[in-house]
Amino acid sequence: MSVSENLRQLKGSLPQGIILVAVSKTKPTELIVEAYNTGHRDFGENYVQELTEKYNALPKDIRWHFIGHLQSNKVKYIAPFVHLIHGVDSTKLLAEINKQGKKLNRVINCLLQIYIAKEESKFGFDFNEAKHLISSDAFMAMEHVKIIGLMGMATNTSNLTLVNDEFSSLSEFARELKSDFGSKANFEVKEISMGMSSDYQLAIENGSTMLRIGSSIFGSR
Ligand SMILES: *Cc1c(COP(=O)(O)O)cnc(C)c1O
């Protein structure tokens, strides 16, 4: 099926108000244009160089989501235009995003990546580290970032009970943060980014507000 047909079917099946980030990593700009021409505007990329090339080549009203592991020394390349950075997984990275935001006089929206999987390879804060960061003076002083929610990746497994438990733990933690911290100038739990092609239905059932879906839209990589 075509990208536009995949998108149409997928969007038709989603509850109202969910943000669908079409993950276009490794895919050519022609396919992004096809999705764009259906009216879609939110796209996700994992690699800084690929994202900047696509940003330069494509319409400027696209909302670019950076969803991969971001190295601090590469923040400067995407800071001028990125719409949302999903994978903030260290205080050092957040401080660098703040520094680049300050240079550009912009506030860069971020999600804290929370480690919810049973796998060794996934990045992110654990619950205590995240709370420690949010309550720190260092974070209070960061005026050029805003944390607008959480991001998580479930274990890559066919064990749906495990995936469900992991998503549910992220939602539960989001509720806990809302009650512990409410909202501050640079912090609010509005979005929960969870759910990919293989597990987005479970993510929706567990309160996801943002899906990151690649292969179901653009085909396998
Ligand atoms: C690639 C990727 C996705 C999309 O995965 P699909 O299985 O193609 O839907 C979502 N989130 C992250 C962080 C990714 O790297």
The ligand as a Tripos MOL2 file, in Angstrom:
@<TRIPOS>MOLECULE
LIG
   15    15     1     0     0
SMALL
NO_CHARGES

@<TRIPOS>ATOM
      1 C1         12.4840    3.8150   14.7620 C.3       1 LIG1
      2 C2         11.8260    4.2990   15.9910 C.ar      1 LIG1
      3 C3         10.4220    4.2980   16.1030 C.ar      1 LIG1
      4 C4          9.5010    3.7460   15.0430 C.3       1 LIG1
      5 O1          9.6070    2.3550   14.9610 O.3       1 LIG1
      6 P1          8.6290    1.4920   14.0140 P.3       1 LIG1
      7 O2          8.7420    0.1330   14.5660 O.co2     1 LIG1
      8 O3          9.1860    1.6150   12.6240 O.co2     1 LIG1
      9 O4          7.2640    2.0570   14.1180 O.co2     1 LIG1
     10 C5          9.8670    4.8200   17.2660 C.ar      1 LIG1
     11 N1         10.6310    5.3140   18.2510 N.ar      1 LIG1
     12 C6         11.9770    5.3370   18.1750 C.ar      1 LIG1
     13 C7         12.7620    5.9000   19.3120 C.3       1 LIG1
     14 C8         12.6080    4.8240   17.0550 C.ar      1 LIG1
     15 O5         13.9380    4.8200   17.0070 O.3       1 LIG1
@<TRIPOS>BOND
     1     1     2 1
     2     2     3 ar
     3     2    14 ar
     4     3     4 1
     5     3    10 ar
     6     4     5 1
     7     5     6 1
     8     6     7 2
     9     6     8 1
    10     6     9 1
    11    10    11 ar
    12    11    12 ar
    13    12    13 1
    14    12    14 ar
    15    14    15 1
@<TRIPOS>SUBSTRUCTURE
     1 LIG1         1 GROUP 0 **** ****
